[in-house]
Amino acid sequence: MLKSFLTKIRWVVGVQLGLDHRRFFTSLRGVPRFVSDWRRFRQDYAGRMDFKPCLFDRFEEGGSTKDEYFWQDLLVARMVFAEHPQKHVDIGSRVDGFVAHLASFRDIEVFDVRPITTVIPGVTFRQADLMKPLTTAAAGEGYCDSLSCLHAIEHFGLGRYGDPIDAQGYERGLANMAALLQAGGRFYLSTPIGVERVDFNANRVFDPRTILACAQRQGLVLKQLTVISSGGDVENNTVTDQWLLTLSQAAYNLGVFVFEKQAGVKG
C-alpha cells in the first residue's frame, strides 16, 4: 500500500508537475565530469563556447526499450504489417509512436477527441468522440478491416483530454469501435490491467475479464493476449481462467488484446 502511494506521489510530482527528483539527483552526479570535460575541451578550442550542460544523458542507455509504450507500438505495428489489411483505422493511440510506425509503411486514418493540426504524410485525421456513435458517411458500419486503440480506452469518460465525464465511457467506446470493424476484421486493443479501479482522472485499470466480457458482447473473439510489465517484460501465454485470475490480482500490467469480429454481429 505504501509503495503504491509513493508511486502515485512520484507520478504527480514528476509527470504532472515536472519535478523529477530522480533526474535531479542523477544530474548532480554529472556536474564534476561536466566541469572536467569543459576544462579539457577549452584547452584545445579557441572558438565560441556557450553554456548548455547535459548532465543526465551519460547515465542512460542508448535508447528506451524497457517502456510498455515502446513494446506495444512495436509489436502491434508488426502485427498490422503481417496482416496487410486494406484499411486501418486508429483510435487515440500515440501519434509519435504507434501511428508514426504505421505511417512509415502504409496509410492510416486516425480518430481522436483532441485536434491534430500537423499535416502528417500517410495520416488522415478526423476529430471525433468515440463515446458517441459515428453516424456520418465518413465512418459507418463496417468501415474498416483493421482497427487499433492503444493505451487510450482507459481514459474514456474521465475528462483528462477534454472528453465528457461518463462512467460507462469505455463500454460505449468499445461498442462504437466494434461497429466500425468489418466481419473477420482485427481489433488491436491495449489497456492497463490488474486490480480493477479508477485512478481519477488519469486512467482506469481493468480486470482483464471485464475487457473480455465487454468485447464478447460486441461479437469480438479473443485471438491473442500479450502482457507487458511496467519494466518492459513481454509475456505470451495460453489464455486460461487461472492466468486471467492472476493478472486480475496484479497491481499493474499492460494487456494487448487482439480480437477478431464475428460475422453477423453489428456491434
MARVONU-872969 format. One record per residue: residue number from 1; residue in three letters; z, x, y of N, C-alpha, C in turn. Coordinates in nm, 3 decimals, padded with zeros to 5 digits. Layout:
REM residues N
    i   aa     n.zz     n.xx     n.yy    ca.zz    ca.xx    ca.yy     c.zz     c.xx     c.yy
  NUM  ALA        Z        X        Y        Z        X        Y        Z        X        Y
...
This chain:
REM residues 267
    i   aa     n.zz     n.xx     n.yy    ca.zz    ca.xx    ca.yy     c.zz     c.xx     c.yy
    1  MET   00.000   00.082  -00.120   00.000   00.000   00.000   00.000   00.087   00.126
    2  LEU   00.086   00.192   00.126   00.093   00.280   00.242  -00.038   00.354   00.262
    3  LYS  -00.099   00.400   00.150  -00.226   00.471   00.160  -00.334   00.381   00.218
    4  SER  -00.338   00.256   00.174  -00.436   00.161   00.225  -00.417   00.136   00.374
    5  PHE  -00.290   00.124   00.415  -00.259   00.102   00.557  -00.304   00.221   00.642
    6  LEU  -00.273   00.341   00.595  -00.310   00.461   00.670  -00.462   00.479   00.677
    7  THR  -00.532   00.441   00.569  -00.678   00.449   00.569  -00.737   00.356   00.674
    8  LYS  -00.681   00.237   00.686  -00.732   00.142   00.786  -00.701   00.189   00.928
    9  ILE  -00.582   00.247   00.948  -00.548   00.300   01.079  -00.644   00.411   01.117
   10  ARG  -00.675   00.498   01.021  -00.769   00.606   01.048  -00.907   00.552   01.081
   11  TRP  -00.948   00.444   01.012  -01.079   00.384   01.038  -01.085   00.328   01.179
   12  VAL  -00.980   00.258   01.222  -00.977   00.200   01.357  -00.980   00.311   01.462
   13  VAL  -00.894   00.411   01.444  -00.882   00.518   01.542  -01.007   00.606   01.543
   14  GLY  -01.056   00.640   01.423  -01.168   00.733   01.415  -01.303   00.670   01.438
   15  VAL  -01.332   00.559   01.366  -01.464   00.499   01.373  -01.479   00.409   01.495
   16  GLN  -01.380   00.325   01.521  -01.393   00.228   01.629  -01.357   00.285   01.766
   17  LEU  -01.255   00.370   01.771  -01.214   00.428   01.899  -01.271   00.568   01.923
   18  GLY  -01.333   00.625   01.818  -01.398   00.754   01.836  -01.302   00.872   01.840
   19  LEU  -01.179   00.856   01.791  -01.081   00.964   01.793  -01.062   01.014   01.650
   20  ASP  -01.139   01.114   01.612  -01.139   01.164   01.475  -01.045   01.284   01.465
   21  HIS  -00.925   01.262   01.412  -00.827   01.371   01.406  -00.871   01.481   01.311
   22  ARG  -00.942   01.443   01.203  -00.990   01.545   01.108  -01.090   01.639   01.176
   23  ARG  -01.184   01.580   01.247  -01.283   01.662   01.319  -01.214   01.748   01.425
   24  PHE  -01.113   01.692   01.492  -01.044   01.765   01.598  -00.977   01.891   01.544
   25  PHE  -00.898   01.875   01.437  -00.824   01.991   01.385  -00.916   02.090   01.314
   26  THR  -01.022   02.038   01.250  -01.118   02.129   01.187  -01.190   02.210   01.294
   27  SER  -01.224   02.146   01.405  -01.292   02.216   01.513  -01.204   02.325   01.574
   28  LEU  -01.074   02.299   01.582  -00.984   02.402   01.634  -00.990   02.529   01.551
   29  ARG  -01.011   02.512   01.420  -01.023   02.629   01.332  -01.143   02.714   01.368
   30  GLY  -01.243   02.652   01.427  -01.365   02.724   01.459  -01.363   02.797   01.592
   31  VAL  -01.258   02.779   01.672  -01.254   02.840   01.805  -01.254   02.993   01.799
   32  PRO  -01.168   03.059   01.719  -01.169   03.206   01.716  -01.305   03.263   01.676
   33  ARG  -01.370   03.203   01.575  -01.501   03.251   01.533  -01.604   03.232   01.643
   34  PHE  -01.597   03.119   01.715  -01.690   03.095   01.825  -01.676   03.203   01.932
   35  VAL  -01.553   03.235   01.970  -01.530   03.336   02.074  -01.582   03.472   02.028
   36  SER  -01.555   03.506   01.903  -01.602   03.634   01.849  -01.755   03.639   01.846
   37  ASP  -01.818   03.532   01.801  -01.964   03.528   01.794  -02.026   03.535   01.933
   38  TRP  -01.964   03.470   02.028  -02.014   03.473   02.166  -02.018   03.617   02.218
   39  ARG  -01.909   03.686   02.196  -01.900   03.824   02.247  -02.003   03.914   02.180
   40  ARG  -02.020   03.902   02.050  -02.116   03.986   01.978  -02.259   03.956   02.022
   41  PHE  -02.291   03.828   02.038  -02.427   03.792   02.079  -02.454   03.838   02.221
   42  ARG  -02.352   03.831   02.308  -02.368   03.866   02.450  -02.398   04.015   02.467
   43  GLN  -02.348   04.093   02.375  -02.371   04.238   02.384  -02.520   04.273   02.374
   44  ASP  -02.597   04.191   02.303  -02.738   04.223   02.280  -02.834   04.128   02.350
   45  TYR  -02.781   04.039   02.435  -02.867   03.940   02.501  -02.831   03.932   02.648
   46  ALA  -02.932   03.955   02.735  -02.906   03.961   02.879  -02.950   03.834   02.952
   47  GLY  -03.009   03.739   02.880  -03.060   03.618   02.945  -02.952   03.515   02.971
   48  ARG  -02.998   03.399   03.015  -02.905   03.290   03.046  -02.839   03.237   02.919
   49  MET  -02.708   03.218   02.922  -02.633   03.157   02.812  -02.543   03.047   02.865
   50  ASP  -02.569   02.926   02.823  -02.486   02.813   02.861  -02.379   02.789   02.756
   51  PHE  -02.276   02.720   02.794  -02.160   02.697   02.708  -02.176   02.564   02.636
   52  LYS  -02.199   02.567   02.506  -02.212   02.444   02.428  -02.165   02.469   02.286
   53  PRO  -02.035   02.481   02.264  -01.983   02.515   02.130  -02.003   02.402   02.029
   54  CYS  -02.039   02.442   01.908  -02.046   02.351   01.792  -01.946   02.405   01.689
   55  LEU  -01.826   02.353   01.693  -01.715   02.412   01.620  -01.696   02.355   01.480
   56  PHE  -01.753   02.238   01.453  -01.723   02.165   01.331  -01.822   02.196   01.219
   57  ASP  -01.947   02.222   01.256  -02.056   02.223   01.158  -02.043   02.333   01.053
   58  ARG  -01.983   02.443   01.085  -01.977   02.554   00.990  -01.891   02.521   00.867
   59  PHE  -01.806   02.419   00.881  -01.717   02.382   00.771  -01.773   02.270   00.683
   60  GLU  -01.893   02.219   00.717  -01.954   02.111   00.642  -02.059   02.164   00.545
   61  GLU  -02.095   02.080   00.445  -02.205   02.114   00.357  -02.337   02.098   00.432
   62  GLY  -02.445   02.141   00.367  -02.576   02.138   00.433  -02.627   01.997   00.460
   63  GLY  -02.569   01.898   00.399  -02.605   01.758   00.422  -02.503   01.668   00.356
   64  SER  -02.498   01.543   00.399  -02.402   01.449   00.344  -02.461   01.378   00.223
   65  THR  -02.410   01.411   00.104  -02.458   01.349  -00.020  -02.346   01.278  -00.095
   66  LYS  -02.230   01.267  -00.036  -02.117   01.203  -00.102  -02.086   01.067  -00.040
   67  ASP  -02.181   01.013   00.034  -02.163   00.890   00.106  -02.230   00.776   00.030
   68  GLU  -02.166   00.661   00.024  -02.222   00.548  -00.050  -02.354   00.500   00.009
   69  TYR  -02.369   00.512   00.142  -02.496   00.473   00.206  -02.609   00.564   00.158
   70  PHE  -02.582   00.692   00.149  -02.684   00.787   00.103  -02.735   00.745  -00.034
   71  TRP  -02.644   00.715  -00.126  -02.684   00.686  -00.263  -02.751   00.550  -00.274
   72  GLN  -02.698   00.446  -00.208  -02.761   00.315  -00.218  -02.901   00.317  -00.159
   73  ASP  -02.919   00.382  -00.043  -03.051   00.386   00.021  -03.151   00.459  -00.066
   74  LEU  -03.110   00.571  -00.123  -03.200   00.649  -00.208  -03.234   00.575  -00.337
   75  LEU  -03.131   00.524  -00.407  -03.153   00.462  -00.537  -03.237   00.334  -00.527
   76  VAL  -03.207   00.250  -00.428  -03.281   00.124  -00.416  -03.423   00.150  -00.368
   77  ALA  -03.442   00.247  -00.280  -03.579   00.281  -00.238  -03.663   00.326  -00.357
   78  ARG  -03.603   00.402  -00.447  -03.673   00.446  -00.567  -03.705   00.327  -00.659
   79  MET  -03.614   00.231  -00.667  -03.639   00.111  -00.747  -03.757   00.032  -00.691
   80  VAL  -03.760   00.014  -00.560  -03.870  -00.060  -00.498  -04.002   00.013  -00.520
   81  PHE  -04.000   00.145  -00.505  -04.120   00.225  -00.527  -04.172   00.206  -00.669
   82  ALA  -04.081   00.205  -00.766  -04.121   00.191  -00.906  -04.180   00.053  -00.935
   83  GLU  -04.127  -00.051  -00.868  -04.175  -00.187  -00.892  -04.307  -00.215  -00.821
   84  HIS  -04.330  -00.147  -00.709  -04.452  -00.162  -00.630  -04.483  -00.310  -00.600
   85  PRO  -04.394  -00.380  -00.531  -04.416  -00.522  -00.503  -04.527  -00.543  -00.399
   86  GLN  -04.578  -00.665  -00.395  -04.680  -00.698  -00.295  -04.621  -00.710  -00.156
   87  LYS  -04.506  -00.776  -00.146  -04.444  -00.798  -00.014  -04.293  -00.777  -00.024
   88  HIS  -04.242  -00.681   00.052  -04.098  -00.657   00.051  -04.038  -00.698   00.186
   89  VAL  -03.929  -00.772   00.178  -03.855  -00.816   00.296  -03.713  -00.764   00.287
   90  ASP  -03.662  -00.715   00.400  -03.523  -00.666   00.404  -03.441  -00.750   00.500
   91  ILE  -03.316  -00.770   00.464  -03.223  -00.847   00.546  -03.108  -00.756   00.589
   92  GLY  -03.112  -00.707   00.711  -02.997  -00.643   00.772  -02.955  -00.507   00.721
   93  SER  -03.038  -00.441   00.639  -02.998  -00.309   00.590  -03.012  -00.204   00.702
   94  ARG  -02.961  -00.087   00.675  -02.958   00.018   00.777  -03.099   00.066   00.809
   95  VAL  -03.138   00.055   00.936  -03.273   00.094   00.977  -03.293   00.244   00.965
   96  ASP  -03.190   00.323   01.002  -03.205   00.468   00.997  -03.176   00.525   00.859
   97  GLY  -03.172   00.438   00.758  -03.153   00.483   00.621  -03.255   00.417   00.531
   98  PHE  -03.215   00.304   00.470  -03.300   00.239   00.370  -03.434   00.195   00.426
   99  VAL  -03.434   00.130   00.542  -03.559   00.081   00.600  -03.655   00.197   00.627
  100  ALA  -03.603   00.305   00.681  -03.687   00.423   00.706  -03.742   00.482   00.577
  101  HIS  -03.659   00.481   00.471  -03.705   00.530   00.340  -03.829   00.452   00.296
  102  LEU  -03.819   00.317   00.300  -03.929   00.234   00.254  -04.051   00.246   00.345
  103  ALA  -04.028   00.252   00.475  -04.140   00.258   00.570  -04.218   00.388   00.557
  104  SER  -04.162   00.488   00.489  -04.233   00.614   00.471  -04.345   00.601   00.368
  105  PHE  -04.341   00.496   00.282  -04.445   00.484   00.181  -04.503   00.343   00.168
  106  ARG  -04.450   00.243   00.245  -04.506   00.108   00.235  -04.467   00.027   00.358
  107  ASP  -04.536  -00.084   00.381  -04.498  -00.176   00.487  -04.376  -00.256   00.444
  108  ILE  -04.295  -00.292   00.541  -04.173  -00.367   00.514  -04.146  -00.461   00.630
  109  GLU  -04.096  -00.579   00.600  -04.060  -00.676   00.702  -03.908  -00.684   00.708
  110  VAL  -03.852  -00.683   00.827  -03.707  -00.677   00.845  -03.660  -00.797   00.926
  111  PHE  -03.560  -00.866   00.873  -03.492  -00.974   00.945  -03.350  -00.926   00.977
  112  ASP  -03.308  -00.945   01.102  -03.171  -00.906   01.140  -03.123  -00.997   01.251
  113  VAL  -02.992  -01.024   01.253  -02.935  -01.111   01.355  -02.937  -01.044   01.492
  114  ARG  -02.940  -00.910   01.495  -02.948  -00.836   01.620  -03.091  -00.791   01.647
  115  PRO  -03.127  -00.773   01.774  -03.264  -00.731   01.804  -03.288  -00.584   01.771
  116  ILE  -03.412  -00.552   01.741  -03.459  -00.414   01.730  -03.579  -00.403   01.821
  117  THR  -03.568  -00.327   01.928  -03.674  -00.321   02.029  -03.771  -00.206   02.007
  118  THR  -03.734  -00.110   01.922  -03.822   00.004   01.897  -03.937  -00.036   01.805
  119  VAL  -04.058   00.007   01.839  -04.172  -00.014   01.751  -04.170   00.095   01.644
  120  ILE  -04.160   00.054   01.518  -04.146   00.148   01.406  -04.269   00.135   01.317
  121  PRO  -04.339   00.243   01.291  -04.458   00.235   01.204  -04.423   00.178   01.067
  122  GLY  -04.500   00.080   01.023  -04.479   00.022   00.891  -04.375  -00.087   00.886
  123  VAL  -04.308  -00.115   00.999  -04.199  -00.214   01.000  -04.235  -00.329   01.093
  124  THR  -04.229  -00.451   01.039  -04.243  -00.572   01.120  -04.104  -00.634   01.132
  125  PHE  -04.058  -00.655   01.256  -03.921  -00.704   01.276  -03.922  -00.849   01.322
  126  ARG  -03.829  -00.927   01.267  -03.807  -01.064   01.311  -03.657  -01.086   01.328
  127  GLN  -03.617  -01.134   01.444  -03.475  -01.162   01.467  -03.442  -01.300   01.411
  128  ALA  -03.341  -01.305   01.325  -03.306  -01.432   01.261  -03.164  -01.424   01.207
  129  ASP  -03.098  -01.539   01.206  -02.965  -01.554   01.146  -02.985  -01.613   01.007
  130  LEU  -02.962  -01.535   00.903  -02.987  -01.581   00.766  -02.880  -01.675   00.715
  131  MET  -02.778  -01.704   00.796  -02.686  -01.810   00.757  -02.748  -01.947   00.781
  132  LYS  -02.864  -01.947   00.849  -02.941  -02.070   00.872  -03.072  -02.060   00.794
  133  PRO  -03.120  -02.171   00.739  -03.246  -02.167   00.664  -03.361  -02.126   00.755
  134  LEU  -03.451  -02.044   00.702  -03.571  -02.005   00.776  -03.679  -02.107   00.744
  135  THR  -03.703  -02.199   00.836  -03.796  -02.309   00.809  -03.930  -02.289   00.877
  136  THR  -03.947  -02.179   00.949  -04.073  -02.156   01.019  -04.179  -02.113   00.919
  137  ALA  -04.304  -02.122   00.962  -04.415  -02.081   00.877  -04.410  -01.932   00.846
  138  ALA  -04.338  -01.858   00.931  -04.332  -01.712   00.915  -04.254  -01.672   00.790
  139  ALA  -04.163  -01.757   00.747  -04.082  -01.722   00.630  -04.035  -01.848   00.560
  140  GLY  -04.112  -01.895   00.468  -04.077  -02.017   00.398  -04.038  -01.991   00.254
  141  GLU  -04.038  -02.095   00.175  -04.000  -02.088   00.035  -04.094  -01.993  -00.040
  142  GLY  -04.036  -01.905  -00.122  -04.119  -01.813  -00.199  -04.202  -01.720  -00.113
  143  TYR  -04.141  -01.667  -00.009  -04.213  -01.588   00.091  -04.248  -01.448   00.042
  144  CYS  -04.169  -01.391  -00.048  -04.190  -01.252  -00.090  -04.157  -01.237  -00.238
  145  ASP  -04.203  -01.127  -00.294  -04.171  -01.099  -00.434  -04.070  -00.986  -00.449
  146  SER  -04.018  -00.937  -00.337  -03.917  -00.831  -00.339  -03.832  -00.844  -00.214
  147  LEU  -03.700  -00.835  -00.231  -03.606  -00.863  -00.124  -03.487  -00.770  -00.133
  148  SER  -03.438  -00.723  -00.020  -03.320  -00.637  -00.020  -03.224  -00.680   00.090
  149  CYS  -03.096  -00.659   00.062  -02.990  -00.681   00.161  -02.878  -00.584   00.123
  150  LEU  -02.877  -00.469   00.189  -02.786  -00.362   00.150  -02.673  -00.346   00.251
  151  HIS  -02.552  -00.359   00.202  -02.432  -00.340   00.284  -02.435  -00.429   00.408
  152  ALA  -02.476  -00.555   00.390  -02.487  -00.645   00.504  -02.421  -00.781   00.480
  153  ILE  -02.434  -00.836   00.359  -02.387  -00.972   00.336  -02.235  -00.984   00.355
  154  GLU  -02.163  -00.873   00.340  -02.018  -00.878   00.358  -01.975  -00.901   00.503
  155  HIS  -02.072  -00.890   00.596  -02.042  -00.912   00.738  -02.073  -01.055   00.783
  156  PHE  -02.148  -01.129   00.701  -02.192  -01.262   00.743  -02.073  -01.351   00.778
  157  GLY  -02.077  -01.408   00.897  -01.978  -01.507   00.938  -01.851  -01.452   00.997
  158  LEU  -01.842  -01.319   01.014  -01.719  -01.258   01.068  -01.730  -01.223   01.216
  159  GLY  -01.845  -01.246   01.277  -01.860  -01.225   01.421  -01.879  -01.082   01.465
  160  ARG  -01.880  -00.989   01.371  -01.886  -00.847   01.408  -02.015  -00.812   01.483
  161  TYR  -02.124  -00.871   01.443  -02.254  -00.838   01.502  -02.308  -00.950   01.590
  162  GLY  -02.217  -01.032   01.641  -02.258  -01.141   01.729  -02.297  -01.267   01.653
  163  ASP  -02.282  -01.265   01.521  -02.313  -01.383   01.441  -02.202  -01.486   01.455
  164  PRO  -02.232  -01.615   01.437  -02.128  -01.718   01.448  -02.025  -01.707   01.338
  165  ILE  -01.902  -01.747   01.368  -01.795  -01.746   01.269  -01.822  -01.854   01.165
  166  ASP  -01.818  -01.814   01.040  -01.845  -01.907   00.930  -01.780  -01.851   00.804
  167  ALA  -01.674  -01.916   00.759  -01.600  -01.867   00.642  -01.684  -01.870   00.515
  168  GLN  -01.787  -01.955   00.512  -01.879  -01.961   00.397  -02.012  -01.894   00.429
  169  GLY  -02.013  -01.807   00.527  -02.138  -01.746   00.572  -02.213  -01.671   00.464
  170  TYR  -02.138  -01.600   00.379  -02.206  -01.522   00.275  -02.276  -01.612   00.174
  171  GLU  -02.214  -01.730   00.144  -02.276  -01.822   00.048  -02.403  -01.882   00.107
  172  ARG  -02.398  -01.920   00.234  -02.517  -01.975   00.297  -02.626  -01.867   00.305
  173  GLY  -02.584  -01.746   00.338  -02.680  -01.637   00.349  -02.749  -01.608   00.216
  174  LEU  -02.671  -01.605   00.109  -02.728  -01.577  -00.022  -02.825  -01.687  -00.065
  175  ALA  -02.790  -01.812  -00.036  -02.879  -01.923  -00.070  -03.010  -01.914   00.008
  176  ASN  -03.002  -01.883   00.136  -03.123  -01.873   00.218  -03.209  -01.754   00.179
  177  MET  -03.145  -01.645   00.138  -03.223  -01.529   00.093  -03.291  -01.558  -00.039
  178  ALA  -03.220  -01.623  -00.131  -03.279  -01.657  -00.260  -03.401  -01.747  -00.242
  179  ALA  -03.397  -01.834  -00.140  -03.509  -01.924  -00.115  -03.635  -01.849  -00.073
  180  LEU  -03.619  -01.732  -00.014  -03.734  -01.652   00.029  -03.807  -01.589  -00.089
  181  LEU  -03.740  -01.578  -00.202  -03.791  -01.499  -00.313  -03.874  -01.584  -00.410
  182  GLN  -03.985  -01.530  -00.450  -04.071  -01.595  -00.549  -04.008  -01.586  -00.688
  183  ALA  -04.046  -01.676  -00.776  -04.002  -01.670  -00.916  -04.048  -01.538  -00.976
  184  GLY  -03.956  -01.472  -01.044  -03.986  -01.341  -01.103  -03.966  -01.226  -01.007
  185  GLY  -03.934  -01.256  -00.880  -03.914  -01.151  -00.780  -03.779  -01.082  -00.796
  186  ARG  -03.771  -00.962  -00.741  -03.649  -00.881  -00.749  -03.570  -00.889  -00.619
  187  PHE  -03.438  -00.897  -00.634  -03.346  -00.902  -00.519  -03.245  -00.789  -00.536
  188  TYR  -03.244  -00.696  -00.440  -03.153  -00.583  -00.440  -03.042  -00.612  -00.339
  189  LEU  -02.922  -00.629  -00.388  -02.808  -00.668  -00.304  -02.694  -00.571  -00.324
  190  SER  -02.645  -00.511  -00.215  -02.526  -00.426  -00.227  -02.417  -00.480  -00.136
  191  THR  -02.293  -00.464  -00.182  -02.179  -00.512  -00.105  -02.052  -00.448  -00.158
  192  PRO  -01.948  -00.434  -00.077  -01.820  -00.384  -00.127  -01.763  -00.477  -00.233
  193  ILE  -01.709  -00.418  -00.339  -01.645  -00.496  -00.446  -01.507  -00.437  -00.475
  194  GLY  -01.418  -00.523  -00.524  -01.282  -00.480  -00.555  -01.189  -00.600  -00.549
  195  VAL  -01.065  -00.576  -00.508  -00.971  -00.686  -00.489  -01.023  -00.775  -00.377
  196  GLU  -01.052  -00.900  -00.406  -01.121  -00.987  -00.310  -01.035  -01.012  -00.187
  197  ARG  -01.096  -00.994  -00.071  -01.023  -01.010   00.055  -01.122  -01.010   00.171
  198  VAL  -01.072  -01.044   00.290  -01.147  -01.031   00.415  -01.074  -00.931   00.502
  199  ASP  -01.140  -00.822   00.535  -01.087  -00.727   00.633  -01.147  -00.766   00.768
  200  PHE  -01.083  -00.862   00.834  -01.142  -00.922   00.953  -01.133  -00.825   01.073
  201  ASN  -01.237  -00.812   01.157  -01.368  -00.870   01.141  -01.472  -00.767   01.096
  202  ALA  -01.424  -00.670   01.016  -01.512  -00.564   00.967  -01.602  -00.613   00.855
  203  ASN  -01.541  -00.659   00.747  -01.620  -00.694   00.629  -01.535  -00.768   00.526
  204  ARG  -01.602  -00.825   00.431  -01.539  -00.878   00.311  -01.543  -00.772   00.201
  205  VAL  -01.455  -00.784   00.106  -01.464  -00.714  -00.021  -01.463  -00.822  -00.128
  206  PHE  -01.566  -00.824  -00.213  -01.582  -00.932  -00.310  -01.536  -00.889  -00.449
  207  ASP  -01.472  -00.980  -00.519  -01.463  -00.969  -00.663  -01.608  -00.976  -00.713
  208  PRO  -01.654  -00.882  -00.794  -01.795  -00.885  -00.836  -01.833  -01.014  -00.905
  209  ARG  -01.737  -01.081  -00.967  -01.766  -01.207  -01.033  -01.797  -01.318  -00.933
  210  THR  -01.745  -01.306  -00.811  -01.779  -01.401  -00.705  -01.927  -01.391  -00.670
  211  ILE  -01.976  -01.269  -00.657  -02.118  -01.248  -00.628  -02.205  -01.299  -00.741
  212  LEU  -02.167  -01.271  -00.865  -02.245  -01.315  -00.979  -02.250  -01.467  -00.989
  213  ALA  -02.138  -01.533  -00.964  -02.135  -01.679  -00.971  -02.220  -01.741  -00.860
  214  CYS  -02.210  -01.685  -00.741  -02.288  -01.735  -00.628  -02.437  -01.715  -00.653
  215  ALA  -02.473  -01.598  -00.708  -02.613  -01.569  -00.738  -02.666  -01.662  -00.847
  216  GLN  -02.584  -01.688  -00.948  -02.626  -01.773  -01.058  -02.660  -01.913  -01.009
  217  ARG  -02.584  -01.963  -00.912  -02.611  -02.097  -00.858  -02.747  -02.103  -00.789
  218  GLN  -02.798  -01.988  -00.748  -02.929  -01.982  -00.682  -03.041  -01.940  -00.777
  219  GLY  -03.013  -01.940  -00.906  -03.116  -01.907  -01.003  -03.146  -01.759  -01.013
  220  LEU  -03.049  -01.675  -00.977  -03.067  -01.531  -00.982  -02.997  -01.475  -01.106
  221  VAL  -03.070  -01.400  -01.184  -03.019  -01.343  -01.308  -02.997  -01.193  -01.290
  222  LEU  -02.878  -01.145  -01.324  -02.846  -01.004  -01.308  -02.926  -00.919  -01.407
  223  LYS  -02.993  -00.816  -01.354  -03.068  -00.723  -01.438  -02.999  -00.587  -01.446
  224  GLN  -02.924  -00.552  -01.343  -02.860  -00.420  -01.339  -02.748  -00.421  -01.235
  225  LEU  -02.641  -00.349  -01.265  -02.533  -00.329  -01.169  -02.498  -00.180  -01.164
  226  THR  -02.513  -00.123  -01.046  -02.476   00.017  -01.022  -02.355   00.019  -00.931
  227  VAL  -02.255   00.098  -00.966  -02.133   00.107  -00.886  -02.123   00.246  -00.825
  228  ILE  -02.103   00.249  -00.694  -02.091   00.375  -00.620  -01.951   00.382  -00.560
  229  SER  -01.877   00.487  -00.592  -01.742   00.501  -00.538  -01.750   00.551  -00.394
  230  SER  -01.638   00.542  -00.323  -01.635   00.588  -00.184  -01.658   00.738  -00.175
  231  GLY  -01.639   00.811  -00.285  -01.666   00.955  -00.287  -01.806   00.990  -00.330
  232  GLY  -01.889   00.888  -00.360  -02.028   00.913  -00.393  -02.058   00.926  -00.541
  233  ASP  -01.962   00.893  -00.628  -01.989   00.895  -00.772  -02.067   00.769  -00.810
  234  VAL  -02.171   00.785  -00.890  -02.258   00.674  -00.929  -02.234   00.640  -01.076
  235  GLU  -02.211   00.512  -01.104  -02.180   00.468  -01.240  -02.269   00.351  -01.280
  236  ASN  -02.333   00.363  -01.395  -02.411   00.254  -01.454  -02.355   00.225  -01.592
  237  ASN  -02.306   00.105  -01.612  -02.251   00.065  -01.741  -02.316  -00.065  -01.787
  238  THR  -02.305  -00.094  -01.913  -02.339  -00.227  -01.961  -02.239  -00.325  -01.900
  239  VAL  -02.289  -00.433  -01.844  -02.201  -00.527  -01.775  -02.128  -00.612  -01.878
  240  THR  -01.997  -00.593  -01.883  -01.911  -00.671  -01.972  -01.802  -00.737  -01.891
  241  ASP  -01.736  -00.835  -01.952  -01.625  -00.902  -01.884  -01.514  -00.803  -01.850
  242  GLN  -01.490  -00.708  -01.940  -01.384  -00.610  -01.917  -01.417  -00.519  -01.800
  243  TRP  -01.542  -00.476  -01.791  -01.581  -00.389  -01.679  -01.571  -00.463  -01.547
  244  LEU  -01.614  -00.588  -01.544  -01.604  -00.668  -01.423  -01.459  -00.688  -01.382
  245  LEU  -01.371  -00.708  -01.482  -01.229  -00.722  -01.452  -01.174  -00.594  -01.391
  246  THR  -01.211  -00.481  -01.449  -01.166  -00.352  -01.397  -01.214  -00.331  -01.253
  247  LEU  -01.339  -00.364  -01.228  -01.394  -00.349  -01.092  -01.324  -00.442  -00.994
  248  SER  -01.285  -00.560  -01.040  -01.220  -00.658  -00.951  -01.080  -00.616  -00.913
  249  GLN  -01.022  -00.521  -00.986  -00.886  -00.476  -00.959  -00.881  -00.346  -00.881
  250  ALA  -00.998  -00.287  -00.855  -01.003  -00.163  -00.777  -00.989  -00.194  -00.628
  251  ALA  -00.946  -00.095  -00.554  -00.931  -00.116  -00.409  -01.067  -00.130  -00.342
  252  TYR  -01.162  -00.045  -00.384  -01.293  -00.048  -00.317  -01.396   00.031  -00.396
  253  ASN  -01.512  -00.028  -00.414  -01.633   00.039  -00.460  -01.749  -00.031  -00.394
  254  LEU  -01.867   00.026  -00.406  -01.988  -00.043  -00.360  -02.066  -00.086  -00.483
  255  GLY  -02.094  -00.215  -00.493  -02.173  -00.267  -00.603  -02.317  -00.288  -00.559
  256  VAL  -02.411  -00.230  -00.634  -02.553  -00.250  -00.609  -02.606  -00.340  -00.721
  257  PHE  -02.631  -00.466  -00.688  -02.675  -00.566  -00.784  -02.827  -00.578  -00.778
  258  VAL  -02.891  -00.582  -00.892  -03.035  -00.610  -00.900  -03.052  -00.741  -00.974
  259  PHE  -03.106  -00.841  -00.904  -03.127  -00.973  -00.962  -03.276  -01.002  -00.977
  260  GLU  -03.306  -01.094  -01.066  -03.442  -01.147  -01.079  -03.434  -01.298  -01.068
  261  LYS  -03.525  -01.356  -00.991  -03.521  -01.501  -00.971  -03.592  -01.573  -01.085
  262  GLN  -03.523  -01.673  -01.140  -03.581  -01.752  -01.247  -03.690  -01.845  -01.196
  263  ALA  -03.784  -01.877  -01.282  -03.889  -01.972  -01.248  -03.829  -02.112  -01.238
  264  GLY  -03.886  -02.194  -01.151  -03.844  -02.333  -01.139  -03.719  -02.353  -01.056
  265  VAL  -03.669  -02.246  -00.988  -03.549  -02.258  -00.904  -03.589  -02.235  -00.760
  266  LYS  -03.559  -02.330  -00.673  -03.597  -02.320  -00.532  -03.492  -02.247  -00.449
  267  GLY  -03.369  -02.234  -00.500  -03.265  -02.167  -00.423  -03.186  -02.263  -00.339
